[in-house]
Amino acid sequence: MKYLALSLFICTLVISGCGPSQQVSRVAADTQTDLSGRWNDTDARLVAEEMISDAVSMPWLSNFNQNHSEPPVTIVGNVRNETMEHIDTDVITKEMERAFVNSGRVQVVASQEEREQIRQERQEQQSFASYESTKALAQELGADFMLIGNISSIVDESLSGKDAAIFYSVNLELIDVETNRKVWIGNKKIKKLIERRKLRG
């Protein structure tokens, strides 16, 4: 029985040693990496940076500030992924929220999903929290603008399947909640050329 157990252990070591080796390196978060040619974190960062810079420099913000004593209140709606890839659009919208809040020029309120959790907490406080610490109902800050948008792509591939070009278009819009008026439209285009080379034997 001991010999059997020892043999199994040795076989396991041999099999695991024959597997492919891999090396993992830590790199800076802003390092550009393009392994597959598909949408990645670099694309999301470039889009967010350009959109943020454009959004806070356009006239809608100064126009709003001329007629109001408080900065505009925005809420992030749905940014649709209309590509054939899995793209987490929250990466872009969270960067937009962070930049808005940290700039002090735009206020941001919780999203629909976040509000559900907060409202449940506030409702439970009415029954279980002390009177002094209970937060009042119907005191939410209404949004002046909603951020929505979409990401689309066009893939052009050679007949041989060797090369491909992918064109991404990211569109974001700020819409006045009361009037449905679009006050800002941002667009970022990214095009990638993928050249597949055969490995020599």
Buried (B, 14 or more C-beta within 10 A) or exposed (E): EEEEEEEEEEEEEEEEEEEEEEEEEEEEEEEEEEEEBBBBBBBBBBBBEBBBEBBBEBEBBEEBEEEEEEBBBBBBBBBBBEBEBEBEBEBBBBBBBEBBEEEEBBBBBBBEEEBEEEEEEBEEBEEEEEEEEBEEEEEEEEBBBBBBBBBEBEBEEEEEEEBBBBEBBBBBBBBBBEEEEEBBBBBBEBEBEBEEEEEEE
